[in-house]
Amino acid sequence: MKRLLIYVLIALMAFTPIADADGETGGHRIYASAAPTFALTEGLLRGADGFSVHQLVQPQLDCIRLYELSDWDIVQLSSAEVCIIWGKLESFSDTLTQAETGPAVIAITDDNAEYTLSDELVDYDYYEHFSGENPNSYMSLSHMKTALDSLYHSLCELYPDSAETFTVNYERMVKLMAEASLQLTGLNDGIKHEAVAALFEGAPYILDEIGIEWQYIYPRELASDVNGEDLTEMLELLNESGVQAVLIEQQAPTALKRALSDAGYTVRQVSTLTTLNKPTLEEYIDVIVSNAHAAIG
């Protein structure tokens, strides 16, 4: 498990206290970038007086690394006290951390991502972000636990008066994660599975956590179709790899999943987790466990 770095950029905040989408004003208004950070933030702040937690980026079918902040996002952030981001995942992380005004930013960043994506994939010009570090570690329960540790210490530092509440929540969350981890450990005991093709960039984090060998076969964006010559190439690469099953996101086009199935591959579908809307940690963990079951087949 890699050590997560926390960059807490506490700037003098210049914001206008407007009402947010829920009609709330005042207090400690905390924004979490997307579902993974929201689940951790909501869990730690649950029951803390004077805090409200909001999810900035709404559920996304596409890769969050392609997301651009909208005018409405900017309006919402103008009233935020703190924004919590994963760090290397969000396309807008630099915009937030380098801003001279706006909310303080807590960036939970894995400085040595567990997986790097093949430099060969840069040949696919459209998919240039398929090289370098793979920041989708929020799909792994163990990485979420390390992120929780980092966020807990950061929030205690920022809001020491609420540290007691944070600690009670943290201990509850650690217990939930430990129980889920035991479930994952037992899923694959004594069972040998065939190698699986990872057909989206977050899939390796799911497969490694449950001990299934994988190969990264073909670069494609979430929810994107593959057809014509591209589909022929993908099927040829899959055939050469010798895999018998593929792991793909639930929102992948039906036509693509049908083509893979017709070619003789077992199609295993999982949630990308960024499709969730304001999940509690309990709900988030349930999806991680469901993903593990789906990946095993």
Disulfide bonds with the S-S distance in Angstrom:
none
